[in-house]
């Protein structure tokens, strides 16, 4: 009986997310026709409909540290990555406009790819170092355009919910941009929607999102040793938030 309930709830969850995403996208297209700030419109509308989706799912989302997010300043959010749901959680509960850095294959999916482009998200081709570096430069330009970034430095979802190693490329974005970093931790999303397995767990509908205090790094420094220090410091901060 429990397995049947899981199947029904999983189907309901996906239908709800897809339906509200279609509605939010159409709404954003219509409302952004006469504005130059299309990315801002897409972000705001997606945030609104994502919160509706979580309410209709009965998710209990606890937010900690909102006061740590600077106002009127583009920052880089660094978060762990446990579940597919982390993207929707970020869209729903980060109270500022931002762009994701996402795998380029996502941008090749019909409709979804067009939405990702219109929203200002950034594709990265991980198999080509030169193109990946060009993506990092694009990300830096986004920051200078007064838009924040959200990055999952592990590069993929965690298998068991434990924090994995961070990719060193994140330190290059931070140092080149000169922007402050806000550590972020998502706890519990893998319990509801694990990486391995097709079914969600409706009895585990609690998620905690924590934001740490902004951190500034010395953008005048470079070299392998310092970038490793930056990467390790960020991982320690996210790990601390996960265990808080």
N, CA, C and O of each residue as an XYZ file, in Angstrom:
976
protein
N       0.831     -1.215      0.000
C       0.000      0.000      0.000
C       0.866      1.267      0.000
O       0.555      2.257     -0.662
N       1.965      1.201      0.767
C       2.857      2.356      0.834
C       3.497      2.627     -0.524
O       3.638      3.781     -0.928
N       3.886      1.558     -1.231
C       4.494      1.716     -2.554
C       3.510      2.356     -3.536
O       3.892      3.186     -4.361
N       2.256      1.964     -3.436
C       1.221      2.545     -4.305
C       1.077      4.039     -4.020
O       0.940      4.847     -4.939
N       1.110      4.395     -2.735
C       1.022      5.804     -2.341
C       2.216      6.582     -2.882
O       2.063      7.715     -3.339
N       3.409      5.980     -2.831
C       4.601      6.623     -3.374
C       4.456      6.892     -4.871
O       4.803      7.970     -5.353
N       3.941      5.902     -5.598
C       3.765      6.053     -7.042
C       2.803      7.194     -7.349
O       3.084      8.046     -8.192
N       1.673      7.202     -6.663
C       0.659      8.244     -6.890
C       1.219      9.621     -6.554
O       1.016     10.580     -7.299
N       1.928      9.713     -5.423
C       2.464     11.012     -5.007
C       3.568     11.489     -5.955
O       3.668     12.683     -6.239
N       4.389     10.567     -6.441
C       5.450     10.926     -7.372
C       4.867     11.456     -8.681
O       5.329     12.467     -9.210
N       3.861     10.776     -9.191
C       3.202     11.218    -10.422
C       2.566     12.592    -10.213
O       2.666     13.472    -11.068
N       1.918     12.760     -9.073
C       1.305     14.059     -8.741
C       2.364     15.154     -8.672
O       2.157     16.256     -9.180
N       3.504     14.848     -8.040
C       4.577     15.835     -7.886
C       5.094     16.305     -9.243
O       5.225     17.505     -9.485
N       5.385     15.351    -10.125
C       5.920     15.714    -11.433
C       4.902     16.468    -12.277
O       5.250     17.430    -12.962
N       3.661     16.039    -12.231
C       2.612     16.741    -12.981
C       2.456     18.170    -12.470
O       2.273     19.103    -13.252
N       2.530     18.328    -11.156
C       2.392     19.654    -10.557
C       3.543     20.568    -10.970
O       3.325     21.714    -11.363
N       4.767     20.055    -10.879
C       5.930     20.858    -11.246
C       5.894     21.255    -12.723
O       6.158     22.405    -13.075
N       5.563     20.288    -13.580
C       5.543     20.568    -15.019
C       4.444     21.567    -15.362
O       4.670     22.511    -16.118
N       3.253     21.355    -14.804
C       2.128     22.246    -15.088
C       2.427     23.678    -14.649
O       2.203     24.622    -15.408
N       2.931     23.840    -13.432
C       3.207     25.187    -12.940
C       4.395     25.811    -13.663
O       4.452     27.030    -13.828
N       5.349     24.978    -14.098
C       6.461     25.515    -14.876
C       5.971     26.040    -16.223
O       6.407     27.104    -16.663
N       5.080     25.318    -16.878
C       4.521     25.771    -18.158
C       3.757     27.072    -17.965
O       3.895     28.011    -18.749
N       2.942     27.116    -16.901
C       2.166     28.331    -16.635
C       3.087     29.513    -16.341
O       2.868     30.616    -16.841
N       4.118     29.277    -15.527
C       5.027     30.369    -15.176
C       5.806     30.861    -16.395
O       6.050     32.058    -16.542
N       6.190     29.932    -17.261
C       6.933     30.318    -18.464
C       6.070     31.156    -19.398
O       6.514     32.189    -19.900
N       4.839     30.713    -19.629
C       3.930     31.480    -20.483
C       3.646     32.854    -19.888
O       3.594     33.853    -20.604
N       3.464     32.893    -18.577
C       3.222     34.162    -17.897
C       4.417     35.100    -18.051
O       4.256     36.291    -18.314
N       5.618     34.544    -17.884
C       6.831     35.355    -18.009
C       7.013     35.883    -19.427
O       7.415     37.031    -19.621
N       6.719     35.045    -20.414
C       6.828     35.480    -21.811
C       5.897     36.654    -22.085
O       6.296     37.635    -22.712
N       4.663     36.555    -21.616
C       3.670     37.604    -21.853
C       4.049     38.896    -21.127
O       4.000     39.980    -21.708
N       4.429     38.766    -19.843
C       4.704     39.959    -19.044
C       6.032     40.628    -19.389
O       6.255     41.788    -19.041
N       6.912     39.899    -20.073
C       8.219     40.480    -20.396
C       8.307     40.980    -21.833
O       9.383     41.362    -22.292
N       7.185     40.979    -22.543
C       7.208     41.412    -23.943
C       7.647     42.859    -24.102
O       8.361     43.195    -25.046
N       7.224     43.709    -23.184
C       7.521     45.132    -23.309
C       8.584     45.605    -22.325
O       8.615     46.778    -21.952
N       9.440     44.705    -21.912
C      10.487     45.116    -20.983
C      11.843     44.605    -21.457
O      11.943     43.554    -22.091
N      12.871     45.365    -21.138
C      14.235     44.946    -21.480
C      14.793     43.993    -20.428
O      15.752     43.265    -20.685
N      14.192     44.002    -19.255
C      14.680     43.164    -18.163
C      13.954     41.815    -18.156
O      13.285     41.463    -17.184
N      14.096     41.075    -19.244
C      13.401     39.794    -19.386
C      13.867     38.783    -18.341
O      13.057     38.043    -17.782
N      15.177     38.752    -18.078
C      15.700     37.792    -17.112
C      15.116     38.043    -15.727
O      14.775     37.101    -15.012
N      15.001     39.305    -15.353
C      14.442     39.663    -14.051
C      12.990     39.214    -13.949
O      12.568     38.705    -12.911
N      12.223     39.401    -15.025
C      10.820     38.990    -15.040
C      10.700     37.474    -14.912
O       9.873     36.974    -14.150
N      11.533     36.742    -15.663
C      11.498     35.278    -15.597
C      11.852     34.795    -14.196
O      11.206     33.885    -13.678
N      12.862     35.388    -13.578
C      13.278     34.991    -12.227
C      12.166     35.205    -11.214
O      11.858     34.315    -10.421
N      11.563     36.391    -11.244
C      10.536     36.731    -10.258
C       9.302     35.840    -10.388
O       8.742     35.395     -9.386
N       8.888     35.588    -11.610
C       7.689     34.757    -11.832
C       7.965     33.302    -11.493
O       7.114     32.625    -10.917
N       9.152     32.816    -11.847
C       9.508     31.442    -11.499
C       9.579     31.264     -9.986
O       9.187     30.217     -9.470
N      10.074     32.273     -9.269
C      10.138     32.208     -7.808
C       8.727     32.083     -7.225
O       8.489     31.284     -6.319
N       7.805     32.874     -7.752
C       6.427     32.874     -7.264
C       5.765     31.509     -7.472
O       5.157     30.968     -6.548
N       5.879     30.957     -8.671
C       5.210     29.696     -8.965
C       5.917     28.501     -8.309
O       5.271     27.502     -7.993
N       7.211     28.593     -8.106
C       7.925     27.507     -7.422
C       7.471     27.408     -5.968
O       7.325     26.307     -5.437
N       7.250     28.543     -5.327
C       6.766     28.522     -3.948
C       5.355     27.932     -3.872
O       5.027     27.209     -2.931
N       4.536     28.243     -4.862
C       3.196     27.652     -4.913
C       3.293     26.132     -5.028
O       2.552     25.405     -4.367
N       4.210     25.660     -5.867
C       4.376     24.213     -6.067
C       4.722     23.520     -4.758
O       4.149     22.477     -4.441
N       5.646     24.081     -3.997
C       6.037     23.443     -2.737
C       4.912     23.480     -1.705
O       4.771     22.560     -0.899
N       4.129     24.524     -1.732
C       2.981     24.571     -0.817
C       1.951     23.514     -1.169
O       1.394     22.863     -0.286
N       1.697     23.343     -2.465
C       0.729     22.337     -2.896
C       1.236     20.913     -2.663
O       0.442     19.979     -2.563
N       2.549     20.750     -2.576
C       3.124     19.446     -2.250
C       3.102     19.170     -0.747
O       3.332     18.042     -0.310
N       2.822     20.213      0.037
C       2.830     20.043      1.481
C       4.230     20.028      2.065
O       4.440     19.502      3.158
N       5.198     20.603      1.343
C       6.576     20.645      1.831
C       6.693     21.654      2.978
O       6.123     22.743      2.924
N       7.436     21.272      4.004
C       7.749     22.195      5.096
C       9.194     22.648      4.895
O      10.133     21.875      5.089
N       9.355     23.905      4.505
C      10.677     24.436      4.187
C      11.076     25.461      5.241
O      10.411     26.482      5.412
N      12.152     25.182      5.935
C      12.663     26.089      6.959
C      13.846     26.865      6.376
O      14.775     26.270      5.831
N      13.808     28.184      6.492
C      14.862     29.039      5.956
C      15.625     29.666      7.116
O      15.028     30.247      8.022
N      16.949     29.542      7.079
C      17.801     30.132      8.102
C      18.819     31.072      7.462
O      19.385     30.769      6.412
N      19.042     32.204      8.101
C      20.113     33.098      7.676
C      19.792     34.025      6.519
O      20.708     34.489      5.840
N      18.525     34.309      6.273
C      18.177     35.234      5.191
C      18.830     36.597      5.383
O      19.133     37.297      4.417
N      19.041     36.964      6.650
C      19.650     38.272      6.935
C      21.102     38.331      6.468
O      21.685     39.413      6.412
N      21.692     37.187      6.132
C      23.079     37.159      5.669
C      23.232     37.489      4.184
O      24.345     37.695      3.701
N      22.122     37.539      3.471
C      22.176     37.828      2.034
C      22.218     39.340      1.829
O      21.272     40.037      2.197
N      23.293     39.852      1.249
C      23.396     41.310      1.051
C      22.314     41.822      0.094
O      21.929     41.140     -0.856
N      21.846     43.008      0.363
C      20.864     43.644     -0.515
C      21.579     44.555     -1.507
O      22.577     45.196     -1.178
N      21.050     44.599     -2.722
C      21.599     45.470     -3.769
C      23.079     45.185     -4.046
O      23.862     46.098     -4.309
N      23.439     43.918     -3.982
C      24.829     43.532     -4.289
C      24.817     42.130     -4.903
O      24.345     41.188     -4.266
N      25.324     41.976     -6.119
C      25.382     40.635     -6.707
C      26.422     39.785     -5.989
O      27.550     40.228     -5.773
N      26.046     38.580     -5.625
C      26.949     37.689     -4.908
C      26.978     36.329     -5.614
O      26.253     36.096     -6.581
N      27.824     35.454     -5.108
C      27.882     34.091     -5.615
C      27.407     33.150     -4.514
O      28.033     33.059     -3.458
N      26.311     32.459     -4.756
C      25.811     31.461     -3.816
C      26.482     30.126     -4.129
O      26.461     29.661     -5.269
N      27.074     29.520     -3.108
C      27.732     28.226     -3.250
C      26.963     27.214     -2.421
O      26.858     27.356     -1.203
N      26.423     26.189     -3.076
C      25.564     25.244     -2.362
C      25.944     23.796     -2.635
O      26.519     23.469     -3.673
N      25.609     22.942     -1.681
C      25.701     21.505     -1.915
C      24.593     21.086     -2.870
O      23.680     21.863     -3.147
N      24.673     19.866     -3.369
C      23.695     19.401     -4.359
C      23.310     17.965     -4.040
O      24.105     17.045     -4.234
N      22.077     17.774     -3.544
C      21.622     16.463     -3.115
C      20.568     15.855     -4.026
O      20.455     14.634     -4.132
N      19.796     16.716     -4.684
C      18.607     16.226     -5.368
C      18.269     17.126     -6.557
O      18.696     18.279     -6.621
N      17.492     16.576     -7.499
C      16.975     17.394     -8.607
C      16.149     18.556     -8.087
O      16.033     19.592     -8.742
N      15.579     18.376     -6.911
C      14.707     19.391     -6.338
C      15.473     20.638     -5.899
O      14.868     21.688     -5.682
N      16.792     20.534     -5.766
C      17.598     21.673     -5.297
C      17.463     22.887     -6.206
O      17.507     24.025     -5.739
N      17.298     22.645     -7.498
C      17.162     23.759     -8.443
C      15.869     24.527     -8.172
O      15.862     25.757     -8.111
N      14.773     23.777     -8.010
C      13.491     24.436     -7.726
C      13.516     25.118     -6.361
O      12.939     26.193     -6.193
N      14.182     24.499     -5.388
C      14.287     25.113     -4.065
C      15.057     26.430     -4.142
O      14.690     27.408     -3.491
N      16.114     26.451     -4.932
C      16.890     27.686     -5.099
C      16.045     28.767     -5.761
O      16.043     29.920     -5.330
N      15.327     28.382     -6.812
C      14.464     29.333     -7.514
C      13.394     29.896     -6.589
O      13.029     31.068     -6.682
N      12.895     29.042     -5.691
C      11.786     29.455     -4.831
C      12.229     30.334     -3.661
O      11.527     31.280     -3.304
N      13.384     30.036     -3.061
C      13.684     30.631     -1.764
C      14.929     31.514     -1.709
O      15.236     32.066     -0.652
N      15.642     31.659     -2.802
C      16.691     32.688     -2.830
C      16.017     33.992     -3.252
O      15.541     34.096     -4.383
N      15.968     34.984     -2.371
C      15.154     36.181     -2.608
C      15.832     37.243     -3.471
O      15.708     38.436     -3.195
N      16.534     36.825     -4.495
C      17.176     37.774     -5.389
C      17.306     37.147     -6.762
O      17.223     35.926     -6.896
N      17.507     37.961     -7.780
C      17.630     37.433     -9.133
C      19.024     36.841     -9.341
O      20.026     37.407     -8.906
N      19.065     35.703    -10.008
C      20.343     35.030    -10.200
C      20.323     34.159    -11.446
O      19.275     33.932    -12.050
N      21.506     33.676    -11.818
C      21.654     32.728    -12.912
C      22.307     31.456    -12.382
O      23.131     31.501    -11.469
N      21.926     30.322    -12.967
C      22.604     29.058    -12.709
C      23.699     28.847    -13.738
O      23.620     29.370    -14.850
N      24.712     28.090    -13.378
C      25.623     27.509    -14.357
C      25.237     26.047    -14.459
O      25.344     25.302    -13.485
N      24.782     25.626    -15.648
C      24.221     24.290    -15.817
C      24.853     23.571    -17.011
O      25.414     24.204    -17.906
N      24.753     22.253    -17.010
C      25.280     21.458    -18.123
C      24.662     21.904    -19.444
O      23.462     22.167    -19.517
N      25.489     21.989    -20.488
C      25.010     22.483    -21.774
C      23.954     21.579    -22.404
O      23.163     22.037    -23.228
N      23.934     20.292    -22.021
C      22.947     19.371    -22.592
C      21.517     19.777    -22.243
O      20.585     19.509    -23.001
N      21.352     20.427    -21.088
C      20.019     20.885    -20.688
C      19.478     21.919    -21.670
O      18.273     21.987    -21.913
N      20.380     22.723    -22.232
C      19.984     23.794    -23.143
C      19.594     23.255    -24.526
O      19.064     23.993    -25.357
N      19.857     21.980    -24.763
C      19.489     21.371    -26.044
C      18.110     20.725    -26.010
O      17.610     20.264    -27.036
N      17.496     20.694    -24.826
C      16.156     20.117    -24.692
C      15.126     21.124    -25.196
O      15.129     22.273    -24.752
N      14.246     20.722    -26.111
C      13.235     21.648    -26.637
C      12.407     22.287    -25.521
O      12.086     21.635    -24.528
N      12.076     23.521    -25.686
C      11.276     24.330    -24.744
C      12.080     24.637    -23.480
O      12.256     25.803    -23.128
N      12.572     23.594    -22.791
C      13.347     23.836    -21.578
C      14.605     24.634    -21.891
O      14.975     25.535    -21.140
N      15.262     24.303    -23.000
C      16.464     25.027    -23.388
C      16.189     26.489    -23.670
O      16.969     27.364    -23.292
N      15.065     26.752    -24.344
C      14.683     28.132    -24.641
C      14.387     28.898    -23.354
O      14.730     30.072    -23.218
N      13.746     28.209    -22.417
C      13.445     28.827    -21.126
C      14.740     29.158    -20.378
O      14.877     30.247    -19.820
N      15.685     28.221    -20.370
C      16.954     28.438    -19.664
C      17.696     29.641    -20.248
O      18.282     30.436    -19.513
N      17.666     29.763    -21.558
C      18.330     30.885    -22.213
C      17.646     32.206    -21.881
O      18.307     33.191    -21.553
N      16.306     32.221    -21.971
C      15.546     33.440    -21.684
C      15.720     33.882    -20.232
O      15.680     35.075    -19.930
N      15.912     32.915    -19.338
C      16.071     33.233    -17.919
C      17.478     33.698    -17.582
O      17.741     34.140    -16.463
N      18.389     33.599    -18.559
C      19.742     34.079    -18.329
C      20.672     33.076    -17.690
O      21.741     33.449    -17.207
N      20.287     31.792    -17.675
C      21.168     30.777    -17.112
C      22.297     30.473    -18.097
O      22.173     30.738    -19.293
N      23.379     29.927    -17.596
C      24.619     29.830    -18.363
C      24.996     28.369    -18.609
O      25.151     27.610    -17.653
N      25.147     27.959    -19.882
C      25.540     26.567    -20.170
C      27.048     26.384    -20.062
O      27.820     27.274    -20.418
N      27.455     25.223    -19.567
C      28.880     24.915    -19.495
C      29.135     23.546    -20.115
O      28.417     22.582    -19.850
N      30.165     23.481    -20.942
C      30.555     22.227    -21.577
C      31.767     21.682    -20.819
O      32.888     22.159    -20.998
N      31.534     20.697    -19.986
C      32.575     20.225    -19.083
C      33.672     19.422    -19.781
O      34.779     19.300    -19.256
N      33.374     18.875    -20.955
C      34.341     18.012    -21.625
C      35.409     18.799    -22.375
O      36.408     18.228    -22.815
N      35.204     20.104    -22.523
C      36.151     20.944    -23.256
C      36.632     22.053    -22.319
O      35.877     22.977    -22.015
N      37.878     21.967    -21.864
C      38.397     22.919    -20.887
C      38.373     24.354    -21.401
O      38.097     25.282    -20.640
N      38.664     24.542    -22.703
C      38.689     25.892    -23.261
C      37.296     26.515    -23.248
O      37.133     27.683    -22.895
N      36.290     25.725    -23.636
C      34.914     26.232    -23.624
C      34.419     26.417    -22.196
O      33.653     27.338    -21.913
N      34.852     25.552    -21.311
C      34.463     25.698    -19.907
C      35.017     26.999    -19.339
O      34.336     27.682    -18.575
N      36.243     27.344    -19.707
C      36.846     28.588    -19.237
C      36.089     29.794    -19.800
O      35.904     30.791    -19.102
N      35.655     29.706    -21.051
C      34.858     30.782    -21.650
C      33.552     30.961    -20.891
O      33.054     32.077    -20.745
N      32.999     29.845    -20.407
C      31.772     29.908    -19.604
C      32.023     30.645    -18.296
O      31.185     31.427    -17.846
N      33.163     30.397    -17.696
C      33.500     31.078    -16.446
C      33.588     32.592    -16.663
O      33.155     33.372    -15.815
N      34.143     32.993    -17.784
C      34.226     34.427    -18.093
C      32.831     35.020    -18.299
O      32.567     36.152    -17.895
N      31.935     34.243    -18.936
C      30.545     34.691    -19.108
C      29.884     34.877    -17.750
O      29.131     35.827    -17.538
N      30.174     33.960    -16.836
C      29.613     34.058    -15.488
C      30.079     35.318    -14.785
O      29.298     35.975    -14.096
N      31.343     35.656    -14.957
C      31.886     36.867    -14.354
C      31.187     38.106    -14.909
O      30.900     39.044    -14.166
N      30.914     38.111    -16.216
C      30.207     39.237    -16.833
C      28.802     39.386    -16.253
O      28.306     40.499    -16.078
N      28.166     38.248    -15.958
C      26.836     38.297    -15.344
C      26.894     39.029    -14.005
O      25.999     39.805    -13.670
N      27.953     38.775    -13.250
C      28.098     39.417    -11.949
C      28.298     40.916    -12.083
O      27.764     41.693    -11.292
N      29.071     41.323    -13.089
C      29.270     42.755    -13.290
C      27.997     43.423    -13.772
O      27.866     44.644    -13.686
N      27.045     42.626    -14.285
C      25.760     43.159    -14.732
C      24.730     43.158    -13.595
O      23.526     43.228    -13.838
N      25.218     43.079    -12.363
C      24.360     43.163    -11.175
C      23.409     41.972    -11.036
O      22.275     42.128    -10.584
N      23.870     40.796    -11.420
C      23.057     39.601    -11.245
C      23.874     38.552    -10.509
O      25.031     38.307    -10.853
N      23.282     37.935     -9.503
C      23.989     36.938     -8.717
C      24.101     35.620     -9.473
O      23.458     35.419    -10.503
N      24.930     34.730     -8.942
C      25.104     33.395     -9.503
C      24.835     32.353     -8.423
O      25.102     32.584     -7.243
N      24.308     31.213     -8.836
C      24.166     30.060     -7.949
C      24.946     28.914     -8.579
O      24.716     28.550     -9.732
N      25.865     28.355     -7.812
C      26.724     27.300     -8.331
C      26.732     26.117     -7.368
O      26.782     26.292     -6.150
N      26.684     24.916     -7.927
C      26.835     23.683     -7.150
C      28.241     23.139     -7.437
O      28.427     22.432     -8.428
N      29.229     23.450     -6.598
C      30.632     23.131     -6.909
C      30.964     21.641     -6.937
O      32.024     21.258     -7.432
N      30.073     20.795     -6.412
C      30.334     19.354     -6.484
C      30.244     18.850     -7.925
O      30.827     17.824     -8.275
N      29.502     19.592     -8.752
C      29.389     19.232    -10.160
C      28.311     18.212    -10.463
O      27.918     18.058    -11.620
N      27.827     17.519     -9.456
C      26.772     16.531     -9.650
C      26.086     16.294     -8.316
O      26.573     16.732     -7.273
N      24.960     15.604     -8.348
C      24.238     15.321     -7.112
C      24.957     14.251     -6.291
O      25.537     13.310     -6.833
N      24.904     14.421     -4.988
C      25.518     13.458     -4.083
C      24.734     12.145     -4.084
O      23.503     12.147     -4.113
N      25.454     11.037     -4.051
C      24.811      9.725     -4.042
C      24.126      9.440     -2.702
O      23.041      8.860     -2.660
N      24.774      9.856     -1.610
C      24.290      9.488     -0.274
C      23.957     10.689      0.608
O      23.711     10.531      1.804
N      23.949     11.880      0.030
C      23.650     13.073      0.818
C      24.878     13.694      1.459
O      24.806     14.808      1.978
N      26.022     12.983      1.432
C      27.266     13.528      1.998
C      27.876     14.543      1.030
O      27.739     14.419     -0.187
N      28.541     15.532      1.585
C      29.131     16.584      0.765
C      30.358     16.056      0.033
O      31.278     15.531      0.660
N      30.375     16.191     -1.289
C      31.495     15.723     -2.084
C      32.569     16.788     -2.224
O      32.470     17.873     -1.651
N      33.600     16.457     -3.000
C      34.689     17.403     -3.253
C      34.195     18.531     -4.159
O      33.340     18.315     -5.017
N      34.739     19.736     -3.965
C      34.381     20.886     -4.782
C      35.345     21.005     -5.963
O      36.546     20.769     -5.828
N      34.798     21.375     -7.121
C      35.617     21.626     -8.297
C      36.388     22.937     -8.099
O      35.828     23.926     -7.625
N      37.668     22.938     -8.461
C      38.506     24.120     -8.227
C      38.135     25.286     -9.131
O      38.502     26.425     -8.842
N      37.410     25.025    -10.229
C      37.025     26.089    -11.141
C      36.195     27.171    -10.494
O      36.182     28.309    -10.962
N      35.486     26.823     -9.401
C      34.650     27.820     -8.732
C      35.504     28.957     -8.185
O      35.064     30.106     -8.159
N      36.733     28.644     -7.744
C      37.601     29.680     -7.193
C      38.013     30.687     -8.265
O      38.255     31.853     -7.952
N      38.096     30.253     -9.524
C      38.459     31.162    -10.610
C      37.370     32.209    -10.826
O      37.670     33.384    -11.035
N      36.112     31.786    -10.777
C      35.000     32.735    -10.918
C      35.036     33.751     -9.793
O      34.893     34.952    -10.022
N      35.225     33.267     -8.585
C      35.209     34.140     -7.414
C      36.329     35.177     -7.479
O      36.098     36.366     -7.260
N      37.528     34.724     -7.778
C      38.677     35.633     -7.772
C      38.644     36.606     -8.942
O      39.040     37.762     -8.791
N      38.184     36.164    -10.091
C      38.106     37.055    -11.249
C      36.993     38.086    -11.093
O      37.116     39.214    -11.572
N      35.915     37.702    -10.426
C      34.786     38.622    -10.272
C      34.996     39.602     -9.131
O      34.516     40.735     -9.183
N      35.713     39.170     -8.102
C      35.905     40.020     -6.936
C      34.669     40.115     -6.062
O      34.616     40.941     -5.151
N      33.674     39.279     -6.328
C      32.420     39.331     -5.570
C      32.488     38.496     -4.297
O      33.273     37.554     -4.187
N      31.652     38.866     -3.351
C      31.566     38.088     -2.125
C      30.769     36.804     -2.361
O      29.977     36.696     -3.297
N      31.008     35.849     -1.484
C      30.377     34.535     -1.602
C      29.454     34.305     -0.407
O      29.830     34.569      0.736
N      28.247     33.812     -0.678
C      27.319     33.423      0.380
C      27.207     31.900      0.383
O      26.612     31.327     -0.530
N      27.771     31.231      1.399
C      27.625     29.780      1.486
C      26.164     29.411      1.733
O      25.435     30.128      2.419
N      25.759     28.303      1.173
C      24.357     27.888      1.257
C      24.322     26.366      1.409
O      25.110     25.659      0.780
N      23.420     25.871      2.234
C      23.310     24.426      2.435
C      21.845     24.005      2.367
O      20.983     24.601      3.013
N      21.579     22.977      1.581
C      20.231     22.405      1.465
C      20.253     21.048      2.148
O      21.004     20.156      1.755
N      19.434     20.902      3.161
C      19.405     19.662      3.945
C      18.025     19.009      3.834
O      17.008     19.644      4.113
N      17.999     17.749      3.429
C      16.746     16.999      3.424
C      16.135     16.758      2.063
O      15.229     15.933      1.940
N      16.600     17.454      1.033
C      15.986     17.273     -0.290
C      16.215     15.868     -0.834
O      15.371     15.331     -1.551
N      17.363     15.271     -0.490
C      17.628     13.910     -0.965
C      16.764     12.878     -0.262
O      16.564     11.779     -0.778
N      16.249     13.225      0.915
C      15.343     12.312      1.603
C      14.001     12.226      0.882
O      13.390     11.161      0.800
N      13.555     13.375      0.360
C      12.286     13.403     -0.368
C      12.453     12.885     -1.790
O      11.622     12.113     -2.270
N      13.510     13.299     -2.461
C      13.737     12.900     -3.856
C      15.202     12.477     -4.026
O      16.033     13.290     -4.431
N      15.525     11.217     -3.722
C      16.912     10.748     -3.816
C      17.400     10.643     -5.251
O      16.611     10.543     -6.191
N      18.745     10.669     -5.400
C      19.324     10.563     -6.739
C      19.041      9.198     -7.353
O      18.670      9.098     -8.522
N      19.216      8.164     -6.566
C      18.954      6.812     -7.046
C      17.535      6.410     -6.661
O      17.197      6.378     -5.477
N      16.723      6.112     -7.629
C      15.335      5.757     -7.353
C      14.386      6.698     -8.053
O      14.635      7.901     -8.142
N      13.303      6.148     -8.545
C      12.347      6.945     -9.310
C      11.243      7.536     -8.439
O      10.566      8.479     -8.848
N      11.059      6.986     -7.246
C       9.931      7.394     -6.413
C      10.354      8.386     -5.334
O      11.439      8.272     -4.763
N       9.497      9.347     -5.063
C       9.720     10.287     -3.965
C       9.219      9.666     -2.662
O       8.520      8.653     -2.673
N       9.586     10.285     -1.548
C       9.178      9.800     -0.224
C       8.280     10.837      0.441
O       8.778     11.738      1.115
N       6.965     10.726      0.263
C       6.048     11.761      0.776
C       6.063     11.920      2.284
O       5.614     12.944      2.799
N       6.572     10.925      3.007
C       6.623     11.040      4.468
C       7.813     11.887      4.921
O       7.952     12.173      6.110
N       8.664     12.287      3.986
C       9.852     13.071      4.323
C       9.817     14.408      3.587
O      10.667     14.701      2.746
N       8.824     15.193      3.926
C       8.625     16.472      3.243
C       9.122     17.645      4.079
O       8.415     18.638      4.253
N      10.339     17.525      4.593
C      10.952     18.625      5.338
C      12.305     18.958      4.718
O      13.119     18.070      4.466
N      12.532     20.238      4.477
C      13.805     20.710      3.922
C      14.246     21.944      4.704
O      13.440     22.809      5.045
N      15.551     21.999      4.979
C      16.113     23.184      5.619
C      17.131     23.813      4.671
O      18.021     23.138      4.153
N      16.980     25.126      4.455
C      17.935     25.873      3.629
C      18.616     26.908      4.522
O      17.954     27.748      5.130
N      19.936     26.838      4.593
C      20.687     27.746      5.465
C      21.638     28.604      4.633
O      22.303     28.114      3.720
N      21.687     29.883      4.964
C      22.604     30.822      4.308
C      23.632     31.305      5.329
O      23.274     31.763      6.414
N      24.899     31.198      4.975
C      25.949     31.679      5.854
C      26.275     33.141      5.601
O      25.737     33.762      4.684
N      27.154     33.676      6.416
C      27.562     35.067      6.248
C      28.447     35.204      5.014
O      29.221     34.298      4.706
N      28.339     36.330      4.302
C      29.141     36.519      3.082
C      30.639     36.534      3.378
O      31.086     37.040      4.408
N      31.391     35.969      2.450
C      32.843     35.865      2.598
C      33.508     36.592      1.429
O      33.093     36.442      0.279
N      34.530     37.369      1.727
C      35.296     38.058      0.689
C      36.674     37.415      0.583
O      37.283     37.053      1.590
N      37.156     37.277     -0.649
C      38.481     36.723     -0.890
C      39.349     37.780     -1.575
O      38.837     38.739     -2.153
N      40.642     37.595     -1.503
C      41.599     38.543     -2.074
C      41.737     38.280     -3.579
O      42.429     37.351     -3.997
N      41.068     39.111     -4.382
C      41.060     38.906     -5.834
C      42.397     39.247     -6.489
O      42.611     38.953     -7.665
N      43.291     39.867     -5.725
C      44.612     40.198     -6.281
C      45.549     38.998     -6.254
O      46.604     39.016     -6.887
N      45.170     37.970     -5.530
C      45.989     36.775     -5.432
C      45.535     35.732     -6.448
O      44.379     35.733     -6.872
N      46.425     34.865     -6.826
C      46.105     33.790     -7.757
C      47.017     32.613     -7.497
O      47.584     32.483     -6.412
N      47.156     31.770     -8.475
C      48.024     30.615     -8.301
C      47.270     29.426     -7.749
O      46.222     29.570     -7.119
N      47.811     28.263     -7.990
C      47.157     27.014     -7.612
C      46.932     26.904     -6.095
O      45.866     26.483     -5.645
N      47.951     27.289     -5.320
C      47.845     27.139     -3.871
C      46.685     27.943     -3.294
O      45.921     27.446     -2.466
N      46.565     29.198     -3.743
C      45.496     30.044     -3.192
C      44.114     29.586     -3.660
O      43.160     29.623     -2.884
N      43.994     29.153     -4.920
C      42.694     28.680     -5.399
C      42.254     27.427     -4.640
O      41.062     27.219     -4.413
N      43.218     26.599     -4.253
C      42.889     25.423     -3.441
C      42.416     25.858     -2.058
O      41.478     25.281     -1.507
N      43.069     26.882     -1.495
C      42.652     27.406     -0.194
C      41.213     27.937     -0.251
O      40.410     27.684      0.647
N      40.907     28.672     -1.315
C      39.554     29.221     -1.483
C      38.530     28.088     -1.589
O      37.485     28.121     -0.940
N      38.843     27.096     -2.407
C      37.927     25.972     -2.599
C      37.697     25.222     -1.287
O      36.563     24.880     -0.953
N      38.775     24.970     -0.548
C      38.653     24.248      0.728
C      37.858     25.051      1.752
O      37.063     24.492      2.507
N      38.077     26.372      1.775
C      37.348     27.229      2.731
C      35.844     27.186      2.444
O      35.035     27.107      3.369
N      35.477     27.239      1.174
C      34.065     27.207      0.806
C      33.423     25.887      1.211
O      32.305     25.863      1.727
N      34.134     24.791      0.974
C      33.586     23.488      1.341
C      33.386     23.384      2.854
O      32.385     22.835      3.315
N      34.334     23.910      3.619
C      34.211     23.903      5.070
C      32.982     24.695      5.530
O      32.274     24.280      6.447
N      32.738     25.836      4.883
C      31.596     26.671      5.252
C      30.275     25.961      4.973
O      29.370     25.987      5.808
N      30.156     25.326      3.806
C      28.929     24.607      3.467
C      28.753     23.407      4.391
O      27.642     23.123      4.838
N      29.841     22.708      4.675
C      29.787     21.551      5.578
C      29.323     21.963      6.970
O      28.562     21.245      7.619
N      29.789     23.127      7.424
C      29.382     23.649      8.726
C      27.887     23.941      8.755
O      27.211     23.642      9.739
N      27.372     24.525      7.676
C      25.938     24.822      7.607
C      25.106     23.550      7.576
O      24.020     23.507      8.154
N      25.596     22.524      6.913
C      24.872     21.251      6.862
C      24.747     20.618      8.237
O      23.743     19.979      8.551
N      25.775     20.804      9.050
C      25.755     20.184     10.360
C      25.155     21.052     11.451
O      25.056     20.633     12.604
N      24.755     22.267     11.083
C      24.232     23.220     12.082
C      22.889     22.741     12.618
O      22.290     23.404     13.464
